[in-house]
Amino acid sequence: MNIPFSPPDISEEEIKEVTDTLRSGWITTGPKVKKLETLLVDYTGADGCVCLNSQTAAGEMSLRLLGIGRDSCGMDGVYGSEEDEVITCAYTYTASASVICHVGAKPVLVDCQEGSLEMDYDALEQAVNEHTKAVIPVDLGGIPCDYDRIFEIVERKKKIFCPSNKLQKAIGRVAVIEDAAHALGAVYKGRTAGSIADFTNFSFHAVKNFTTAEGGSLTWKLEEVDNEKIYHQLQLFSLHGQSKDALAKTKLGAWEYDILGPWYKCNMTDIMGALGIAQFARYPDMLKRRRELIGIYDTVLKPLGVEVLPHFTEEHRSSGHLYMTRIPGIGLKERQEIIEELAEQGISANVHYKPLPMHTAYKRLGFQIEDYPNSYKKFENEITLPLHTKLTDEEAAYVLEKYSRILTGYLK
């Protein structure tokens, strides 16, 4: 067999919807994107949603909207400071932290917990100071973080919070920006991702559960804040600061526009939006299938002593994005041997993630992996198996058969 790691699940419905868009003559941001935004608001329970060209853009726009960092002017034109700090976890992909650098703020990395991939919440509390403007928790593998604990921390620390603009003042504490790149459809204590944190950023990249080829979205859930104003500002940020989008300019005599700021270009196109609309109709069944596959994997691997993620508990329901396994007692050499043996059997495996302090870019910022021992321990023996909705029961059984056989030489 040849089992790829995470191919996109594209049906005739997606092809039909995209073809309809191509034939319509309207292929940039337009009615399909607006419809997808509405679908996402209804699904997540968010106050509002803007679809963009990536989760990275969504994360960056969240920070710019808040006026965090010396290069962000915020909603009211007040620039942030290079002293602004944003906290995230060291065990994540670069996009969680690179957006902090994009806006000219200081990234602060905390280790993950011992025995968990979630950030160390005690370390998070210690890291919050008068310069902290936001925290970016990461829902790794589609499993929601402990948001009750996170909000408890930022509420308790609100006395030292120093807002620098009207939106920060309205929130009144360190903002919580959920990195939900893996987590569309995840639920935490009855709340759907997208309506838990102040801002939530989703990825619709080709390898994600829900895809628009590239793409992502930013949702928000804020009290006493004008939703229309937020939506309008995000539209400006994502379309060069232009006062009218292309669709608005098609109205009779409506050619004229203004540029309200020298801003950015990261909008979603209607071709991408069309993909999302078709995916959306299928998404509940796709999540159900992921849960079935996780159950199949768990039944075989847990009794062997393989450590797996707790995707489904009384407190949360995961989106089932990644099937991450840890093999106790092995190191980097053995991990590579196992991945190569899987590849020889036609099984594509992966590693999630090499901690940020191990990468050149973050070493240059002064981070050292020695300061993040839990992250390194999680990394050195992690192997991610194929998990996607094109995977059949027969293929899952094949993966388990080969993986179990290979592991007999490594499990103690």
PyMOL commands that set and color helices and strands:
alter all, ss='L'
color gray80, all
select helices_A, chain A and resi 12-24+31-44+55-65+95-102+121-127+140-142+147-156+158-160+166-171+227-238+246-249+270-304+332-344+356-358+360-364+369-371+373-380+393-407
alter helices_A, ss='H'
color red, helices_A
select strands_A, chain A and resi 48-52+85-89+106-110+132-136+175-180+187-188+191-192+199-203+216-220+307-308+316-317+323-326+382-385
alter strands_A, ss='S'
color yellow, strands_A
deselect
rebuild
show_as cartoon
